[in-house]
Amino acid sequence: MSLIRTARQLGLLAALTLSPLLNAATPKAEVNLYTTREPALIEPLLKAFSDSSGIKVNTLFLKDGLAERVASEGERSPADLLMAVDFGNLTDLVDKGVTQPLQSALLEKTIAAPLRDANGHWFALSMRARTLYVAKELDLSAISYEQLASPEWKGKVCIRSGQHPYNTALIAHMIAKHGEAKAETWLRGLKANLAQRPGGGDRDVARDILGGLCDVGLANSYYLGLMRSGAGGADQQKWGDGINALLPVFEGGGTHVNVSGAALAKHSPNKAHAIKLLEFLVSPEAQAIYAQANYEYPVNPVATLNPIIAALGELKVDSTSLADISKHRKAASLLVDKVGFDL
């Protein structure tokens, strides 16, 4: 009996010893996404991914402090993918050491080089263009960002605060294209052309043009979709329908864009699943969801545009790397204060 009892004990001990190893060998198919994007904007994408792959996506929404949260969690962080809006926030993640590079032939083939980190630390997933809202009575079909500083526009331009990330990004792009001295001259010229003190939001630019306070104004493309679709209510639909819009370009270049994007977390516990999700997010299926739901431009050139945005015409993205533009964000912010743009 003692031999049988001993054998049973050994068998139980072996089972207890192997159980954690078996569980470790068969992990749950899941990926943990930390995001500053509103959950409602990306939920259709994540559901489509889970339905097609069988991989569950656990989402943590962080309005602020994404990099700080991941850094504080250290090696124990459950974060797999970090999603953020604005290329400056993406480069900040890299600078704060909470990302790791990855290699993906699919991502590199799909996403143009200026829209991703050269070392694979982050990748753009959607774009918004810095467009020009225009009074309908104006006969204007093309313009450069540089021309907005021309005296012909004196007292005719509306814009939100120069310190808003949308505008500091554009100013940083101007510095990257022309150098800081010429960017300052341009910004002073733009200030001289303002119809009123900078303020409000991009949709207010459309409202003020329709109200006759100014003739043109800089604003992001997706706001046009939000207004004209009626998503923002009847008043905003009236603003959107009451103006025209076009895609400015830099002289000798293309249109300024900003992006939403994602990076692989430094200590990702589900790296393979995270990369699979990232690759799915640039597929034609996912990109079409982005475009239709959020009125953003897809980074995948074969994806279908929302008709409201497609009506703006072909988007030719400027070839300057977003990573290079990001290096000038601080200088752009200082320049806004130097010229007293918001005063």
C-alpha positions as CSV (number, residue, x, y, z in Angstrom):
1,M,0.0,0.0,0.0
2,S,2.8,2.4,0.8
3,L,4.3,1.9,-2.7
4,I,0.9,2.7,-4.3
5,R,0.5,5.7,-2.0
6,T,4.0,6.9,-2.9
7,A,3.3,6.5,-6.6
8,R,0.1,8.5,-6.3
9,Q,1.9,11.2,-4.4
10,L,4.6,11.4,-7.1
11,G,1.9,11.5,-9.8
12,L,0.1,14.4,-8.0
13,L,3.4,16.2,-7.5
14,A,4.2,15.8,-11.2
15,A,0.8,17.1,-12.2
16,L,1.2,20.1,-9.9
17,T,4.6,20.8,-11.3
18,L,3.6,20.6,-14.9
19,S,0.4,22.6,-14.6
20,P,2.0,26.0,-14.6
21,L,4.2,25.0,-17.5
22,L,1.3,23.8,-19.6
23,N,-0.6,27.1,-18.8
24,A,2.5,29.1,-19.8
25,A,2.8,27.1,-23.1
26,T,-0.8,27.9,-24.0
27,P,-1.3,31.7,-23.3
28,K,-4.6,33.4,-24.0
29,A,-4.8,34.9,-27.4
30,E,-5.0,38.6,-26.4
31,V,-3.3,41.9,-26.9
32,N,-3.3,44.9,-24.6
33,L,-3.8,48.3,-26.2
34,Y,-3.1,51.6,-24.4
35,T,-4.7,54.5,-26.3
36,T,-5.3,58.2,-26.2
37,R,-7.9,57.9,-28.9
38,E,-11.5,57.9,-27.8
39,P,-12.6,54.2,-27.5
40,A,-15.7,54.8,-29.6
41,L,-13.6,55.9,-32.5
42,I,-11.6,52.6,-32.6
43,E,-14.0,50.1,-31.3
44,P,-15.3,49.0,-34.8
45,L,-11.7,48.4,-35.8
46,L,-10.9,46.3,-32.8
47,K,-14.1,44.3,-33.1
48,A,-13.3,43.5,-36.7
49,F,-9.8,42.4,-35.8
50,S,-11.1,40.1,-33.0
51,D,-13.8,38.6,-35.2
52,S,-11.3,37.8,-37.9
53,S,-8.3,36.7,-35.7
54,G,-9.8,35.3,-32.5
55,I,-7.5,37.6,-30.6
56,K,-9.1,39.6,-27.8
57,V,-8.2,43.2,-27.5
58,N,-8.1,44.7,-24.0
59,T,-8.2,48.5,-24.2
60,L,-7.1,51.0,-21.7
61,F,-8.1,54.6,-22.5
62,L,-5.7,57.3,-21.2
63,K,-6.6,60.9,-22.0
64,D,-3.2,62.1,-20.8
65,G,0.1,60.7,-19.5
66,L,0.5,57.7,-21.8
67,A,4.3,57.6,-21.8
68,E,4.4,58.3,-18.1
69,R,2.0,55.4,-17.3
70,V,4.0,52.9,-19.3
71,A,7.3,54.1,-17.9
72,S,6.0,53.8,-14.3
73,E,4.9,50.2,-15.0
74,G,8.4,49.3,-16.2
75,E,9.2,45.7,-17.2
76,R,5.9,44.5,-15.6
77,S,3.8,46.7,-18.0
78,P,1.1,44.7,-19.7
79,A,1.0,47.2,-22.6
80,D,1.5,45.7,-26.0
81,L,0.5,48.6,-28.4
82,L,0.6,52.3,-27.6
83,M,-1.8,54.4,-29.8
84,A,-1.7,58.2,-29.9
85,V,-2.9,61.2,-32.0
86,D,-0.3,63.7,-33.3
87,F,3.1,62.7,-34.6
88,G,4.7,64.7,-31.8
89,N,3.1,62.4,-29.2
90,L,4.4,59.4,-31.1
91,T,8.0,60.7,-31.2
92,D,7.7,61.6,-27.5
93,L,7.0,57.9,-26.8
94,V,10.3,57.0,-28.5
95,D,12.2,59.8,-26.7
96,K,10.9,58.5,-23.4
97,G,12.1,55.0,-24.0
98,V,8.8,53.1,-23.8
99,T,8.8,51.7,-27.4
100,Q,10.8,49.1,-29.2
101,P,11.5,48.8,-33.0
102,L,9.8,46.2,-35.1
103,Q,10.3,45.0,-38.6
104,S,7.3,44.3,-40.8
105,A,7.5,44.0,-44.6
106,L,3.8,44.6,-44.8
107,L,3.9,47.8,-42.8
108,E,6.9,49.2,-44.7
109,K,5.3,48.4,-48.0
110,T,1.9,49.9,-47.0
111,I,2.9,53.1,-45.2
112,A,5.0,55.7,-47.0
113,A,8.4,56.4,-45.4
114,P,7.6,60.0,-44.3
115,L,4.7,58.6,-42.2
116,R,6.7,56.1,-40.1
117,D,9.7,56.1,-37.9
118,A,12.9,55.2,-39.8
119,N,13.8,52.6,-37.2
120,G,10.4,51.0,-36.9
121,H,9.4,52.5,-33.5
122,W,6.0,53.9,-34.7
123,F,3.7,53.8,-37.7
124,A,1.0,56.2,-38.9
125,L,-2.5,54.6,-39.1
126,S,-4.6,57.6,-40.4
127,M,-4.1,61.1,-41.6
128,R,-5.8,64.5,-41.4
129,A,-4.8,67.3,-43.7
130,R,-4.4,71.0,-42.7
131,T,-6.9,72.4,-45.2
132,L,-8.0,75.9,-46.0
133,Y,-11.7,76.7,-45.4
134,V,-12.8,79.3,-48.0
135,A,-15.8,81.7,-48.3
136,K,-18.0,80.4,-51.2
137,E,-18.0,83.8,-53.0
138,L,-14.2,83.6,-53.5
139,D,-12.8,82.3,-56.7
140,L,-10.0,80.3,-55.2
141,S,-9.0,76.8,-56.3
142,A,-5.4,76.6,-55.2
143,I,-3.0,78.2,-52.8
144,S,0.3,77.6,-50.9
145,Y,0.7,77.9,-47.2
146,E,3.4,80.5,-47.9
147,Q,0.9,82.7,-49.8
148,L,-1.3,83.1,-46.7
149,A,1.3,85.5,-45.4
150,S,0.9,87.7,-48.5
151,P,-0.5,91.2,-47.9
152,E,-3.4,90.4,-50.2
153,W,-5.0,88.4,-47.3
154,K,-4.7,91.3,-44.8
155,G,-7.6,91.2,-42.4
156,K,-9.1,88.1,-44.0
157,V,-7.7,85.0,-42.2
158,C,-9.1,83.1,-39.2
159,I,-7.3,80.5,-37.2
160,R,-7.3,78.9,-33.7
161,S,-4.4,79.5,-31.2
162,G,-1.0,79.3,-32.7
163,Q,0.0,77.2,-29.7
164,H,-2.5,74.5,-30.5
165,P,-0.6,71.3,-31.6
166,Y,-2.4,71.5,-35.0
167,N,-0.7,74.8,-35.7
168,T,2.6,74.3,-34.0
169,A,3.0,71.2,-36.2
170,L,2.4,73.3,-39.3
171,I,4.8,75.9,-38.1
172,A,7.4,73.2,-37.4
173,H,6.9,71.9,-40.9
174,M,7.5,75.5,-42.2
175,I,10.8,75.5,-40.2
176,A,11.8,72.2,-41.6
177,K,11.1,73.4,-45.2
178,H,12.5,76.9,-45.0
179,G,14.6,77.4,-41.8
180,E,13.6,79.3,-38.7
181,A,14.3,82.8,-40.0
182,K,12.0,82.4,-43.0
183,A,9.4,80.7,-40.9
184,E,9.4,83.6,-38.5
185,T,8.9,86.1,-41.4
186,W,6.0,83.9,-42.6
187,L,4.4,83.7,-39.2
188,R,4.6,87.5,-38.8
189,G,3.0,87.9,-42.2
190,L,0.2,85.5,-41.2
191,K,-0.4,87.4,-38.0
192,A,-0.6,90.6,-39.9
193,N,-3.4,89.1,-42.0
194,L,-5.6,87.9,-39.1
195,A,-9.1,89.1,-39.1
196,Q,-9.4,88.6,-35.3
197,R,-7.4,87.3,-32.4
198,P,-6.7,83.5,-32.7
199,G,-9.1,81.4,-30.7
200,G,-11.8,78.8,-30.6
201,G,-11.6,75.6,-32.6
202,D,-11.3,74.5,-36.2
203,R,-15.1,74.3,-36.7
204,D,-15.4,77.9,-35.4
205,V,-13.3,78.9,-38.4
206,A,-16.1,77.7,-40.7
207,R,-18.7,79.5,-38.6
208,D,-16.8,82.8,-38.7
209,I,-16.2,82.6,-42.5
210,L,-20.0,82.0,-42.9
211,G,-20.6,84.9,-40.6
212,G,-18.5,87.2,-42.7
213,L,-15.8,87.8,-40.1
214,C,-13.1,86.4,-42.5
215,D,-12.6,85.0,-45.9
216,V,-10.3,82.0,-45.3
217,G,-9.0,79.9,-42.4
218,L,-6.8,76.9,-41.6
219,A,-8.5,73.9,-40.2
220,N,-8.2,70.1,-40.3
221,S,-9.9,68.1,-43.0
222,Y,-11.9,65.7,-40.8
223,Y,-13.8,68.5,-39.2
224,L,-15.3,69.2,-42.6
225,G,-16.7,65.6,-42.5
226,L,-18.0,66.0,-39.0
227,M,-19.8,69.2,-40.0
228,R,-21.2,68.3,-43.4
229,S,-22.3,64.8,-42.2
230,G,-24.5,66.3,-39.5
231,A,-22.6,64.5,-36.8
232,G,-22.1,67.8,-34.9
233,G,-25.7,68.9,-35.2
234,A,-27.7,71.2,-37.5
235,D,-25.8,74.4,-36.8
236,Q,-22.4,72.8,-37.6
237,Q,-23.9,71.2,-40.8
238,K,-24.9,74.7,-41.8
239,W,-21.3,75.9,-41.3
240,G,-19.8,73.0,-43.2
241,D,-22.2,73.4,-46.1
242,G,-21.7,77.1,-46.2
243,I,-18.0,77.1,-47.1
244,N,-15.7,75.6,-49.6
245,A,-12.4,73.9,-48.8
246,L,-9.2,73.0,-50.6
247,L,-5.9,71.4,-50.0
248,P,-3.0,73.9,-49.7
249,V,0.6,72.8,-50.5
250,F,4.0,74.0,-49.6
251,E,5.8,75.7,-52.5
252,G,7.5,73.0,-54.4
253,G,6.0,70.4,-52.1
254,G,2.7,68.8,-50.9
255,T,0.1,69.2,-48.2
256,H,0.8,69.2,-44.5
257,V,-0.7,66.2,-42.6
258,N,-0.8,65.1,-39.0
259,V,-1.5,61.5,-38.0
260,S,-2.8,59.0,-35.5
261,G,-0.4,56.1,-35.1
262,A,0.8,53.3,-32.9
263,A,4.0,51.9,-31.5
264,L,5.1,48.5,-30.0
265,A,5.5,48.8,-26.3
266,K,9.1,48.2,-25.0
267,H,8.1,45.2,-22.7
268,S,5.2,43.9,-24.8
269,P,4.2,40.5,-23.4
270,N,2.2,39.6,-26.5
271,K,4.5,40.9,-29.2
272,A,3.4,38.6,-32.0
273,H,-0.3,39.4,-31.4
274,A,0.5,43.1,-31.2
275,I,2.2,43.1,-34.5
276,K,-0.7,41.2,-36.0
277,L,-3.1,43.9,-34.8
278,L,-0.9,46.7,-36.1
279,E,-0.7,45.0,-39.5
280,F,-4.5,44.6,-39.5
281,L,-5.0,48.3,-38.8
282,V,-3.4,49.2,-42.1
283,S,-5.4,46.6,-44.1
284,P,-7.8,47.9,-46.7
285,E,-10.7,46.7,-44.5
286,A,-9.6,48.5,-41.4
287,Q,-8.5,51.6,-43.3
288,A,-12.0,51.9,-44.8
289,I,-13.5,51.8,-41.4
290,Y,-11.2,54.6,-40.3
291,A,-12.1,56.6,-43.3
292,Q,-15.8,56.2,-43.1
293,A,-16.3,56.5,-39.3
294,N,-13.7,59.2,-38.6
295,Y,-13.4,61.2,-41.9
296,E,-9.7,60.6,-41.9
297,Y,-7.4,59.9,-44.8
298,P,-6.2,56.3,-44.9
299,V,-2.4,55.6,-45.0
300,N,-3.1,52.6,-47.2
301,P,-3.4,54.1,-50.7
302,V,-5.8,51.5,-51.9
303,A,-8.4,52.1,-49.1
304,T,-11.6,53.9,-49.9
305,L,-12.1,57.5,-48.8
306,N,-15.2,58.9,-47.3
307,P,-17.1,60.8,-50.1
308,I,-17.1,64.1,-48.2
309,I,-13.3,64.0,-47.9
310,A,-12.8,62.6,-51.4
311,A,-14.6,65.7,-52.7
312,L,-11.5,67.8,-51.6
313,G,-9.5,66.3,-54.4
314,E,-6.3,64.3,-54.5
315,L,-4.2,64.6,-51.4
316,K,-0.5,64.9,-52.2
317,V,1.3,64.5,-48.9
318,D,4.5,66.6,-48.5
319,S,7.6,64.4,-48.6
320,T,9.2,65.9,-45.4
321,S,9.5,63.2,-42.8
322,L,7.1,63.6,-39.8
323,A,10.0,62.6,-37.6
324,D,12.1,65.5,-39.0
325,I,9.2,68.0,-38.6
326,S,8.8,66.8,-35.0
327,K,12.3,68.0,-34.1
328,H,11.2,71.6,-34.7
329,R,8.1,71.6,-32.4
330,K,9.8,73.4,-29.6
331,A,11.2,76.0,-31.9
332,A,7.7,76.5,-33.4
333,S,6.2,77.0,-30.0
334,L,8.8,79.6,-29.1
335,L,8.3,81.3,-32.4
336,V,4.5,81.7,-31.7
337,D,5.4,83.5,-28.5
338,K,8.2,85.5,-30.0
339,V,5.9,87.1,-32.6
340,G,3.0,87.5,-30.2
341,F,0.8,85.5,-32.5
342,D,-2.0,84.8,-30.0
343,L,-2.0,88.4,-28.6
